Amino acid sequence: MRDVSYLINEAIGRLINDFRLNPQMYFTEEDVRWRLMKQLEVELTQQDRQGVQLQDGYTSVVHGEYPTPFRCSMANRSFRLVDIESKVQRGHFDVVLLNSSAAAQCAFEIVRSQYYKAFLRALPHIPLPFLDCVIEIKLYRDLAHPNRTESAGQQAEYAVQAVNKVAAALDAQAAYYRRPFARRGIVLMLDNSHLVCSGDIQGARDYFRKTFEEALDFNSLPDTLIAIWVTTDEKREYRGMRQPRTI
């Protein structure tokens, strides 16, 4: 039986291949998420691993818009954890895969994680890592379009924000959890700007990547994190503790 990491890699690989062949199929980030979740379900179902038995019911392994286990501020395209007692709201991960063995030891209310006070009371006692994977998705549709209100550099800052949010789930956070909350994290950055942009698309992409790479300290990122930049003719990987490489 294939392990979950292999199945995740297969699903993401198929999504990337489809995006590169059919970029016009992807209008929004929701299109990307829907197709990824569908492919994850296909891969998991083939291995009969699509569901998990809870203490009081049954649920799927894959979920969207899953709340972060921490409170965080994301004002002005930044990211920082805030005090556990703060009134600041939580964020969300675009897609998560539950750790089946961990979720099986918890009730539905805790696994769903919607009621934060109840979740915080349970957090010191739940098995960790609680998630097998957290995934953030970014779709860049118009990096060089003249009507774009945010520059390529500003959009890169949102990508950095996503990386930092995922990284927070992959390291122990003393105020929240004693071990990493998730086993691995992925940030997908897909760019089909060339379909609508008549401006300097290559210049915009270069500036995006320059801003993104300069803002990240690769040596500080968990080695369980990967960010992937994809266009129809290029794929670049950024891994924790390593410099980026073009594939």
PECOR-V401316 format. One record per residue. BURIAL is b if it has 24 or more other C-alpha atoms within 12 Angstrom, else e. D_FIRST is the distance of its C-alpha to the first C-alpha in whole Angstrom. Layout:
burial=<BURIAL,BURIAL>
d_first=<D_FIRST,D_FIRST>
This chain:
burial=<e,e,e,b,b,e,b,b,b,e,b,b,e,b,b,b,e,e,b,b,e,e,b,e,e,b,b,e,b,e,e,b,b,b,b,b,b,b,b,b,b,b,b,b,e,e,e,e,b,b,b,b,b,b,e,e,e,e,b,b,b,b,b,b,b,b,b,b,b,b,b,b,b,b,e,e,e,e,b,b,b,e,e,e,e,e,e,e,e,b,b,b,b,b,b,b,b,b,b,b,b,b,b,b,b,b,e,e,b,b,b,b,b,e,e,b,e,e,b,b,e,b,b,e,e,b,b,b,b,b,b,b,b,b,b,b,b,b,b,b,b,b,b,b,b,e,e,e,e,e,e,b,b,b,b,b,b,b,b,b,b,b,b,b,b,b,b,b,b,b,b,e,b,e,e,b,b,e,b,b,b,b,b,b,b,b,b,b,b,b,b,b,b,b,e,e,e,e,e,e,b,b,e,b,b,e,e,b,b,e,e,b,b,e,e,b,e,b,e,e,b,b,e,b,b,b,b,b,b,b,b,e,e,e,b,b,b,b,b,b,e,e,e,b,e,e,e>
d_first=<0,4,6,9,12,10,10,14,15,14,16,19,19,19,22,24,24,25,28,29,30,31,32,35,32,32,35,34,31,31,30,27,26,25,24,21,20,20,18,16,16,15,12,11,12,10,7,9,10,13,15,16,19,22,25,27,25,21,21,18,16,18,22,25,28,27,30,30,30,34,37,38,40,40,43,45,41,41,38,39,38,41,42,40,43,44,44,42,39,36,34,31,27,27,23,21,17,18,16,15,16,19,20,20,23,25,27,27,30,28,25,27,29,32,35,35,38,35,32,34,35,32,31,32,30,26,23,23,21,21,20,16,18,22,23,27,28,31,33,36,38,41,42,45,46,50,49,47,48,46,46,43,43,43,40,38,39,37,34,35,35,32,31,33,31,28,29,30,27,26,28,30,33,35,37,34,31,31,27,25,25,22,19,20,22,23,26,26,30,30,34,35,39,40,40,43,45,48,49,47,44,43,45,44,40,41,43,40,38,41,41,38,37,41,40,36,37,33,34,34,31,27,25,22,24,24,27,27,30,30,32,33,33,32,29,30,27,29,27,28,30,30,33,32,31,31,29>
